[in-house]
């Protein structure tokens, strides 16, 4: 139970124990959609490519089924590399390669969201394939039946079954008293998993997990925590929150709470984001410039598509480049006005990336920010124009955010969203 005198403690357990939160995560969503309309692909290695046409080798992997992942294929990997380890069926291999069909995937996602809205009073959509549900008014943590399972777990199974039966795609569902633990639970038994964590089992479930499984702990933060001797969620939960705050700021305290199963955030309907981003890591650091550029092209296309889907225009385009060992560098360029221009996102991102030509790169990201929603006049741009302040500083923002510098995981998470991989 939380100590009421502890300045780092969350709300009393009685305030959150009754909450039932579901995190619904669609498994390999694009590949699952393709299997929905091509049932003969069930159980087969399926790769869905962005910027890819059947029979060709260009483009990048948008998602890969678990069968394809077993060959070492990852999201954002060049199609040419995927073909090296998993030749296509037409060439005598086992791989089924299909181009992205976003209109169809949105159609399937809409059907899933219809089910979710029918199953919950509050739904927070995180992306096309992920959502949080507050179902506290529909079920509880009461145990029922000879096996002692909770009603909340049964409700999670009900949601899974409805998605499968009515839409025809699989989902992994985490059930917990709060958002962060529900997220960890949905990732715990993929694919097609169901993991429920009752309030009384929060600490015992989380404690043995590697620290990087706690929601919000990325690779850089995990490295920093391990340097402090913090290997597991249990270690993080037992760490001195004052020390964590000194090292990571307020986010360190938040991660400390989450590791203890303490998260008082309320599931709220999705609002408008301040920025949209996508990141992708290489299996090993690479200095192959064209490989890095191809990855950035794919990320730029994805981010621009997401902005268009949300009816958003943007005034700032940026890149993130992580170089060994874990040096996080960001660059961004401000435009003269809000635009919705996928080609411009790619051109600016590649231009910003050029500063790192020939360097070994672990991870790259692309972001658009300073978003505006709804109808509005776009800036008329010849290529791209920077605003007056950017022109005076050679394309750098006057607040210095485009300067090359090493950052901690805290800073990088503040400036770029967490990875939104298709899991």
C-alpha positions as CSV (number, residue, x, y, z in Angstrom):
1,X,0.0,0.0,0.0
2,X,1.3,3.5,-0.9
3,X,2.7,5.5,2.0
4,X,0.6,8.7,2.2
5,X,3.7,10.6,3.5
6,X,5.9,9.5,0.6
7,X,6.2,12.4,-1.9
8,X,6.9,9.9,-4.7
9,X,3.9,7.7,-4.0
10,X,0.9,7.5,-6.3
11,X,-2.7,7.5,-5.2
12,X,-3.9,5.0,-2.4
13,X,-4.4,1.5,-3.7
14,X,-8.2,1.8,-2.9
15,X,-8.5,4.4,-5.6
16,X,-7.1,2.3,-8.4
17,X,-7.7,-1.3,-7.4
18,X,-11.2,-1.3,-8.9
19,X,-10.1,0.0,-12.3
20,X,-9.9,-2.5,-15.1
21,X,-7.8,-1.4,-18.1
22,X,-7.3,-3.4,-21.3
23,X,-4.5,-2.8,-23.8
24,X,-5.4,-4.3,-27.2
25,X,-2.6,-4.7,-29.6
26,X,-3.2,-6.2,-33.0
27,X,-0.6,-8.8,-33.9
28,X,1.5,-8.1,-37.1
29,X,-1.5,-6.1,-38.2
30,X,-0.8,-5.6,-41.9
31,X,0.2,-9.2,-42.3
32,X,-3.0,-10.3,-40.4
33,X,-5.1,-8.1,-42.7
34,X,-3.6,-9.9,-45.8
35,X,-4.3,-13.3,-44.3
36,X,-7.9,-12.2,-43.7
37,X,-8.4,-11.8,-47.4
38,X,-6.0,-14.6,-48.4
39,X,-6.7,-17.4,-45.9
40,X,-4.2,-19.7,-47.8
41,X,-1.4,-17.6,-46.2
42,X,-2.3,-18.7,-42.7
43,X,0.9,-20.1,-41.1
44,X,3.1,-18.9,-44.0
45,X,5.9,-16.3,-43.9
46,X,4.3,-13.1,-45.0
47,X,6.1,-9.8,-45.7
48,X,4.2,-6.6,-46.4
49,X,6.4,-4.0,-48.1
50,X,6.2,-0.2,-48.3
51,X,7.3,1.4,-51.6
52,X,7.3,-2.1,-53.0
53,X,5.7,-3.7,-56.1
54,X,5.3,-7.4,-56.7
55,X,8.3,-8.9,-58.5
56,X,10.6,-6.0,-57.6
57,X,13.4,-5.7,-54.9
58,X,13.1,-2.1,-53.8
59,X,11.1,-0.8,-50.9
60,X,11.2,-1.6,-47.2
61,X,9.4,-4.0,-44.9
62,X,6.3,-2.5,-43.3
63,X,5.6,-5.6,-41.2
64,X,6.5,-9.2,-41.2
65,X,4.5,-12.1,-39.8
66,X,6.1,-14.1,-36.9
67,X,7.0,-16.9,-39.3
68,X,8.9,-14.3,-41.4
69,X,10.5,-12.8,-38.3
70,X,12.0,-16.3,-37.6
71,X,14.2,-15.7,-40.6
72,X,15.6,-12.4,-39.1
73,X,13.3,-10.1,-41.0
74,X,12.5,-6.8,-39.2
75,X,10.3,-3.8,-39.8
76,X,11.9,-1.1,-42.0
77,X,14.5,-3.5,-43.3
78,X,15.1,-3.2,-47.1
79,X,13.1,-5.7,-49.2
80,X,16.4,-6.7,-50.9
81,X,17.8,-7.8,-47.6
82,X,14.7,-9.7,-46.7
83,X,14.8,-11.5,-50.0
84,X,18.4,-12.6,-49.2
85,X,17.2,-14.6,-46.2
86,X,13.7,-15.4,-47.3
87,X,13.3,-15.8,-51.1
88,X,9.9,-15.3,-52.5
89,X,7.7,-18.3,-53.5
90,X,7.9,-17.3,-57.1
91,X,11.6,-17.9,-57.0
92,X,11.4,-21.2,-55.2
93,X,11.5,-19.9,-51.6
94,X,8.9,-19.7,-48.9
95,X,8.3,-16.0,-48.6
96,X,5.0,-14.3,-49.6
97,X,5.7,-10.7,-50.4
98,X,2.8,-8.2,-50.8
99,X,2.6,-4.4,-51.2
100,X,1.0,-2.2,-48.6
101,X,-2.7,-1.6,-49.0
102,X,-3.4,1.2,-46.5
103,X,-7.0,1.7,-47.6
104,X,-7.8,-2.0,-46.9
105,X,-6.0,-1.9,-43.5
106,X,-7.9,1.2,-42.5
107,X,-11.1,-0.6,-43.4
108,X,-10.2,-3.5,-41.1
109,X,-9.0,-1.2,-38.4
110,X,-12.4,0.6,-38.5
111,X,-14.1,-2.7,-38.0
112,X,-11.9,-3.5,-35.0
113,X,-12.6,-0.1,-33.5
114,X,-16.3,-0.6,-33.8
115,X,-16.0,-3.7,-31.7
116,X,-13.8,-1.9,-29.1
117,X,-16.3,1.0,-28.8
118,X,-19.1,-1.5,-28.2
119,X,-17.0,-3.2,-25.5
120,X,-15.9,-0.2,-23.5
121,X,-17.3,3.2,-22.4
122,X,-13.9,4.8,-22.9
123,X,-11.5,4.0,-25.7
124,X,-8.1,5.6,-26.3
125,X,-6.8,4.9,-29.8
126,X,-3.0,5.0,-29.9
127,X,-2.5,4.0,-33.5
128,X,-4.2,2.0,-36.3
129,X,-3.5,-1.2,-34.4
130,X,-3.4,-0.3,-30.7
131,X,-5.8,1.0,-28.1
132,X,-6.5,1.3,-24.4
133,X,-10.0,0.5,-23.0
134,X,-11.4,1.4,-19.5
135,X,-13.9,-1.4,-18.8
136,X,-14.2,-0.7,-15.1
137,X,-18.0,-0.2,-15.4
138,X,-18.4,-3.5,-17.2
139,X,-16.4,-6.0,-15.2
140,X,-14.3,-6.3,-12.0
141,X,-11.4,-8.1,-10.3
142,X,-13.8,-10.5,-8.5
143,X,-12.8,-14.1,-8.9
144,X,-15.4,-16.6,-10.1
145,X,-15.5,-20.3,-11.1
146,X,-13.6,-23.3,-9.9
147,X,-10.3,-22.1,-11.5
148,X,-10.4,-18.8,-9.5
149,X,-10.0,-16.6,-12.6
150,X,-11.1,-13.1,-12.4
151,X,-14.1,-11.6,-14.2
152,X,-11.7,-9.1,-15.7
153,X,-9.7,-11.8,-17.4
154,X,-12.9,-13.3,-18.8
155,X,-13.9,-9.9,-20.2
156,X,-10.5,-9.6,-21.9
157,X,-11.1,-13.0,-23.5
158,X,-14.5,-11.8,-24.6
159,X,-13.0,-8.8,-26.4
160,X,-10.4,-11.0,-28.1
161,X,-13.0,-13.4,-29.3
162,X,-15.2,-10.7,-30.7
163,X,-12.4,-9.2,-32.7
164,X,-11.5,-12.6,-34.0
165,X,-15.1,-13.7,-34.8
166,X,-16.4,-10.4,-36.2
167,X,-13.3,-9.0,-37.9
168,X,-11.1,-12.0,-38.5
169,X,-7.8,-10.8,-37.2
170,X,-5.9,-11.8,-34.0
171,X,-5.1,-9.5,-31.1
172,X,-3.1,-9.7,-27.9
173,X,-4.8,-8.3,-24.8
174,X,-3.3,-7.2,-21.5
175,X,-5.7,-6.7,-18.5
176,X,-4.5,-4.7,-15.5
177,X,-5.5,-2.0,-13.0
178,X,-3.6,0.6,-15.0
179,X,-2.4,1.6,-18.4
180,X,1.4,0.9,-18.1
181,X,0.9,-2.6,-16.7
182,X,-1.8,-3.4,-19.3
183,X,0.7,-2.5,-22.0
184,X,3.4,-4.7,-20.5
185,X,0.9,-7.6,-20.2
186,X,-0.2,-7.4,-23.8
187,X,3.4,-7.7,-24.9
188,X,4.1,-10.6,-22.6
189,X,2.6,-13.5,-24.5
190,X,2.5,-12.6,-28.2
191,X,1.0,-13.5,-30.6
192,X,-2.7,-13.9,-29.9
193,X,-2.0,-13.7,-26.1
194,X,-4.1,-12.9,-23.1
195,X,-2.4,-11.9,-19.8
196,X,-4.4,-10.6,-16.8
197,X,-2.6,-9.0,-13.8
198,X,-4.9,-8.6,-10.8
199,X,-4.1,-5.7,-8.4
200,X,-2.8,-8.2,-5.8
201,X,-0.3,-9.6,-8.3
202,X,1.1,-6.4,-9.8
203,X,4.5,-6.4,-8.0
204,X,5.1,-10.2,-8.4
205,X,4.3,-10.0,-12.1
206,X,6.5,-7.0,-12.9
207,X,9.5,-7.6,-10.5
208,X,11.3,-10.3,-12.5
209,X,10.9,-8.6,-15.9
210,X,14.0,-7.1,-17.6
211,X,13.9,-3.3,-17.0
212,X,13.5,-2.5,-20.7
213,X,10.1,-4.2,-20.6
214,X,8.7,-1.4,-18.5
215,X,6.6,0.9,-20.7
216,X,8.7,4.0,-21.4
217,X,12.1,2.5,-20.9
218,X,13.9,2.6,-24.2
219,X,17.4,1.2,-25.1
220,X,19.3,4.3,-23.9
221,X,17.5,4.5,-20.6
222,X,17.9,0.8,-20.1
223,X,21.6,1.1,-20.6
224,X,21.8,4.0,-18.2
225,X,19.8,2.0,-15.6
226,X,22.0,-1.0,-15.9
227,X,25.1,1.1,-15.4
228,X,23.4,2.0,-12.1
229,X,23.0,-1.7,-11.3
230,X,19.3,-1.8,-12.1
231,X,18.6,-4.9,-14.2
232,X,15.0,-5.7,-13.5
233,X,11.7,-4.0,-12.9
234,X,12.0,-5.1,-9.3
235,X,15.4,-3.4,-9.0
236,X,13.9,-0.2,-10.5
237,X,11.0,-0.4,-8.1
238,X,13.3,-0.7,-5.1
239,X,15.7,2.1,-6.3
240,X,15.9,5.4,-4.5
241,X,13.5,7.7,-6.4
242,X,15.5,10.7,-5.4
243,X,18.5,9.3,-7.2
244,X,16.4,8.5,-10.2
245,X,15.0,12.0,-10.3
246,X,18.5,13.4,-10.2
247,X,19.6,11.2,-13.2
248,X,16.4,11.2,-15.3
249,X,14.3,14.1,-14.0
250,X,10.6,13.6,-13.3
251,X,10.5,10.8,-15.8
252,X,12.7,8.7,-13.5
253,X,10.1,9.0,-10.8
254,X,7.4,8.0,-13.2
255,X,9.3,4.9,-14.3
256,X,10.0,4.0,-10.7
257,X,6.2,4.1,-10.1
258,X,5.4,2.0,-13.2
259,X,7.9,-0.6,-12.1
260,X,6.0,-1.0,-8.9
261,X,2.6,-1.2,-10.7
262,X,1.7,2.3,-9.8
263,X,0.2,4.4,-12.6
264,X,-2.6,6.8,-12.0
265,X,-3.2,8.0,-15.5
266,X,-6.8,7.9,-16.6
267,X,-7.7,6.4,-20.0
268,X,-9.0,9.3,-22.0
269,X,-10.2,9.5,-25.6
270,X,-7.4,10.2,-28.0
271,X,-6.5,13.9,-28.3
272,X,-4.5,15.6,-31.0
273,X,-0.8,14.9,-30.8
274,X,1.8,17.6,-30.8
275,X,4.1,15.6,-33.1
276,X,4.2,12.4,-35.1
277,X,7.3,10.3,-35.4
278,X,8.6,6.9,-36.4
279,X,12.0,5.3,-35.5
280,X,13.8,2.2,-36.6
281,X,16.9,0.5,-35.3
282,X,19.4,-1.5,-37.3
283,X,20.4,-5.0,-36.1
284,X,24.0,-3.8,-36.0
285,X,25.4,-0.3,-36.5
286,X,26.0,0.4,-40.2
287,X,28.0,2.9,-42.2
288,X,26.3,2.0,-45.5
289,X,24.9,5.4,-46.4
290,X,22.4,4.2,-49.0
291,X,21.0,1.6,-46.5
292,X,20.5,4.4,-44.0
293,X,19.0,6.7,-46.5
294,X,16.5,4.0,-47.7
295,X,15.4,3.5,-44.1
296,X,14.9,7.2,-43.6
297,X,12.8,7.4,-46.9
298,X,10.6,4.6,-45.5
299,X,10.1,6.4,-42.2
300,X,9.5,9.7,-43.8
301,X,6.8,8.2,-46.0
302,X,5.1,6.5,-43.0
303,X,5.1,9.7,-40.9
304,X,3.8,11.8,-43.7
305,X,1.0,9.3,-44.4
306,X,0.0,9.3,-40.7
307,X,-0.1,13.1,-40.8
308,X,-2.3,13.1,-43.9
309,X,-4.6,10.4,-42.3
310,X,-5.1,12.7,-39.3
311,X,-5.8,15.8,-41.4
312,X,-2.7,17.4,-40.0
313,X,-0.2,19.9,-41.5
314,X,3.2,20.5,-40.1
315,X,5.7,23.4,-39.9
316,X,8.8,21.5,-38.7
317,X,10.5,18.4,-40.0
318,X,13.3,16.6,-38.1
319,X,15.5,13.6,-38.0
320,X,17.0,11.6,-35.1
321,X,20.3,9.7,-35.6
322,X,21.7,7.4,-32.9
323,X,25.5,6.7,-33.4
324,X,27.6,4.3,-31.3
325,X,27.8,3.8,-28.5
326,X,24.4,5.5,-27.8
327,X,24.8,9.1,-28.8
328,X,21.5,10.6,-29.8
329,X,21.6,13.5,-32.3
330,X,18.6,15.5,-33.5
331,X,18.2,18.0,-36.3
332,X,15.2,19.8,-37.5
333,X,14.2,22.5,-39.9
334,X,11.3,25.0,-39.6
335,X,9.3,25.8,-42.7
336,X,7.7,29.1,-43.7
337,X,4.2,27.7,-43.1
338,X,2.2,24.6,-42.4
339,X,2.3,22.0,-45.2
340,X,1.0,18.5,-46.0
341,X,3.7,17.3,-48.5
342,X,5.1,13.8,-48.2
343,X,7.8,14.5,-50.8
344,X,9.0,17.5,-48.8
345,X,9.3,15.4,-45.6
346,X,11.5,13.0,-47.5
347,X,13.7,15.7,-49.0
348,X,14.2,17.6,-45.8
349,X,14.9,14.5,-43.8
350,X,17.5,13.3,-46.3
351,X,19.1,16.7,-46.3
352,X,19.3,16.8,-42.5
353,X,20.7,13.2,-42.6
354,X,23.5,14.2,-45.0
355,X,25.5,15.6,-42.1
356,X,26.0,12.0,-40.9
357,X,27.2,10.7,-44.2
358,X,29.7,7.9,-43.7
359,X,29.1,7.6,-39.9
360,X,28.1,4.4,-38.3
361,X,24.5,4.5,-37.3
362,X,22.5,2.4,-34.8
363,X,19.0,4.0,-35.2
364,X,17.2,6.6,-37.2
365,X,14.0,8.5,-36.8
366,X,11.8,11.0,-38.7
367,X,9.4,13.5,-37.0
368,X,7.0,16.2,-38.1
369,X,5.9,18.7,-35.4
370,X,4.2,22.1,-34.9
371,X,1.0,20.4,-36.1
372,X,-2.1,22.1,-37.2
373,X,-5.4,20.2,-37.7
374,X,-8.3,21.0,-39.9
375,X,-8.7,23.0,-43.1
376,X,-6.2,25.7,-43.5
377,X,-4.1,27.4,-46.2
378,X,-0.8,25.7,-46.7
379,X,2.4,27.5,-47.3
380,X,3.4,27.7,-51.0
381,X,6.9,26.3,-51.0
382,X,9.5,26.1,-53.7
383,X,11.3,23.0,-52.5
384,X,11.2,24.2,-49.0
385,X,11.7,27.6,-47.2
386,X,12.9,28.2,-43.7
387,X,11.3,30.9,-41.6
388,X,13.3,34.1,-40.9
389,X,14.8,32.9,-37.7
390,X,16.0,29.7,-39.4
391,X,17.5,31.6,-42.3
392,X,19.5,33.7,-39.9
393,X,21.0,30.6,-38.3
394,X,21.6,28.6,-41.4
395,X,18.6,26.3,-40.9
396,X,19.1,25.9,-37.2
397,X,16.4,26.9,-34.7
398,X,17.3,29.9,-32.5
399,X,16.7,27.8,-29.4
400,X,19.5,25.5,-30.5
401,X,17.4,22.3,-30.7
402,X,19.0,21.5,-34.1
403,X,22.5,21.7,-32.8
404,X,24.4,18.4,-32.8
405,X,24.8,17.2,-29.2
406,X,24.7,14.0,-27.2
407,X,21.5,13.4,-25.3
408,X,20.3,11.1,-22.7
409,X,17.3,8.8,-23.2
410,X,15.2,11.3,-21.3
411,X,15.9,14.0,-23.8
412,X,15.3,11.8,-26.8
413,X,12.0,10.5,-25.5
414,X,10.9,14.1,-24.9
415,X,11.5,15.0,-28.5
416,X,10.6,11.8,-30.3
417,X,7.6,9.5,-29.7
418,X,8.4,6.0,-28.7
419,X,8.7,3.5,-31.5
420,X,5.3,2.5,-33.0
421,X,6.3,-0.7,-34.5
422,X,3.7,-3.1,-36.0
423,X,3.9,-5.9,-33.4
